[in-house]
Structure formats: structure tokens, C-alpha cells
Amino acid sequence: MFRPFFCTCLLLISWLGLFITATAQIPAAPTVTVAPVDTVQVLHELFAAKRKTGRKLLLLEPVALGLMVASFGGLLNAALDGSGQSSAGLSGAGMLVGLGALVGLPMQLIRNSAGREQEVITNFQRKHRLPTSVRRSLEKRLAQPGS
């Protein structure tokens, strides 16, 4: 006797919850409308911040070069010695990391150069389109509460 009553109450409560959920007004997400002039200003700030970060990361270039030289020395030592198989793997990984940093860090500066900034802004003003990478960075910047 108690069991059917309990199941009926449970069913009614779940239907009530479903009804309340279905009819509840969900507030719309706030839309950020950015005027083109504001977008251009934010683009200037975005590129300036990325260039500043790139300049700071460029200080790591000597470290990357030192890592490559040390790794090359380890590889050369392993090759001449003939017994350093495990250190050869670490040295090879160090050379890859160093090479990646030597190539990747200057590419960061080229990608965010003042010339590219002007190109992106001019293209935005003509076609109202941004490159995907710039658009993603801009969305991240606008989503931050302090920006």
C-alpha cells in the first residue's frame, strides 16, 4: 500500500520539476556589442600586449641556444663514447626543445608585428573580418573580467 503511493508521489514531483524547468525563464547571455572603433582600439591593445609578451619571451633565446649547445655536446659525447644511449635520448630531446624555442619565439614577434597589426586592422575595416587566431585572442580578452 505504501509503495504505490510513494511511487505516485515521486512521479508527480518529477513531473512538477520538469514543468518548472521547462517554463522557467532563462536569462539570455549578455551580448557584447563592440563598435568597429572600439574593436580597432582593442586590436591595438591586443597586439601591443602580445608584442610586450614576445619581447619578454625573447630573453629566453640565449637559454634555448645554451640548451641546444649542451644537448649537441651530449649527443657528440654519446656518439664518441658509444655507451651513452640514455643520455643521447635526453640530448636529442633537449635539441628539439631548443630548436623549437629558437624558431618559435621570433615567429611570435613576427606574427604580432606592427606591420601585421596594420594589415589586420585595414582588412577588418574593409571586410569586417578578422583572422581566426586574432578573433580567438580578442574573444579571450573580452571575456576576461578586468579587460
KANOR-V459829 format. One record per residue. N is the residue number from 1. RES is the residue in three letters. NEAR is the number of other ideal C-beta (glycine too) atoms within 12 Angstrom. Layout:
# KANOR-V459829
n->N res->RES near->NEAR
n->N res->RES near->NEAR
This chain:
# KANOR-V459829
n->1 res->MET near->7
n->2 res->PHE near->8
n->3 res->ARG near->9
n->4 res->PRO near->10
n->5 res->PHE near->11
n->6 res->PHE near->12
n->7 res->CYS near->13
n->8 res->THR near->14
n->9 res->CYS near->14
n->10 res->LEU near->14
n->11 res->LEU near->14
n->12 res->LEU near->14
n->13 res->ILE near->14
n->14 res->SER near->14
n->15 res->TRP near->14
n->16 res->LEU near->14
n->17 res->GLY near->14
n->18 res->LEU near->13
n->19 res->PHE near->12
n->20 res->ILE near->12
n->21 res->THR near->12
n->22 res->ALA near->11
n->23 res->THR near->10
n->24 res->ALA near->10
n->25 res->GLN near->8
n->26 res->ILE near->8
n->27 res->PRO near->7
n->28 res->ALA near->6
n->29 res->ALA near->7
n->30 res->PRO near->8
n->31 res->THR near->8
n->32 res->VAL near->16
n->33 res->THR near->9
n->34 res->VAL near->21
n->35 res->ALA near->11
n->36 res->PRO near->18
n->37 res->VAL near->13
n->38 res->ASP near->17
n->39 res->THR near->27
n->40 res->VAL near->24
n->41 res->GLN near->19
n->42 res->VAL near->31
n->43 res->LEU near->35
n->44 res->HIS near->24
n->45 res->GLU near->21
n->46 res->LEU near->34
n->47 res->PHE near->34
n->48 res->ALA near->19
n->49 res->ALA near->22
n->50 res->LYS near->30
n->51 res->ARG near->24
n->52 res->LYS near->16
n->53 res->THR near->20
n->54 res->GLY near->26
n->55 res->ARG near->19
n->56 res->LYS near->15
n->57 res->LEU near->22
n->58 res->LEU near->24
n->59 res->LEU near->14
n->60 res->LEU near->23
n->61 res->GLU near->25
n->62 res->PRO near->15
n->63 res->VAL near->19
n->64 res->ALA near->27
n->65 res->LEU near->23
n->66 res->GLY near->19
n->67 res->LEU near->27
n->68 res->MET near->27
n->69 res->VAL near->20
n->70 res->ALA near->22
n->71 res->SER near->28
n->72 res->PHE near->22
n->73 res->GLY near->22
n->74 res->GLY near->27
n->75 res->LEU near->26
n->76 res->LEU near->19
n->77 res->ASN near->18
n->78 res->ALA near->21
n->79 res->ALA near->17
n->80 res->LEU near->12
n->81 res->ASP near->15
n->82 res->GLY near->11
n->83 res->SER near->11
n->84 res->GLY near->19
n->85 res->GLN near->15
n->86 res->SER near->12
n->87 res->SER near->22
n->88 res->ALA near->24
n->89 res->GLY near->16
n->90 res->LEU near->20
n->91 res->SER near->28
n->92 res->GLY near->24
n->93 res->ALA near->20
n->94 res->GLY near->27
n->95 res->MET near->27
n->96 res->LEU near->21
n->97 res->VAL near->24
n->98 res->GLY near->30
n->99 res->LEU near->21
n->100 res->GLY near->20
n->101 res->ALA near->27
n->102 res->LEU near->25
n->103 res->VAL near->18
n->104 res->GLY near->21
n->105 res->LEU near->28
n->106 res->PRO near->20
n->107 res->MET near->17
n->108 res->GLN near->27
n->109 res->LEU near->24
n->110 res->ILE near->18
n->111 res->ARG near->24
n->112 res->ASN near->33
n->113 res->SER near->20
n->114 res->ALA near->19
n->115 res->GLY near->15
n->116 res->ARG near->25
n->117 res->GLU near->28
n->118 res->GLN near->17
n->119 res->GLU near->21
n->120 res->VAL near->33
n->121 res->ILE near->30
n->122 res->THR near->17
n->123 res->ASN near->19
n->124 res->PHE near->28
n->125 res->GLN near->17
n->126 res->ARG near->12
n->127 res->LYS near->13
n->128 res->HIS near->15
n->129 res->ARG near->16
n->130 res->LEU near->29
n->131 res->PRO near->22
n->132 res->THR near->11
n->133 res->SER near->18
n->134 res->VAL near->28
n->135 res->ARG near->22
n->136 res->ARG near->14
n->137 res->SER near->26
n->138 res->LEU near->32
n->139 res->GLU near->19
n->140 res->LYS near->16
n->141 res->ARG near->26
n->142 res->LEU near->23
n->143 res->ALA near->14
n->144 res->GLN near->14
n->145 res->PRO near->6
n->146 res->GLY near->6
n->147 res->SER near->18
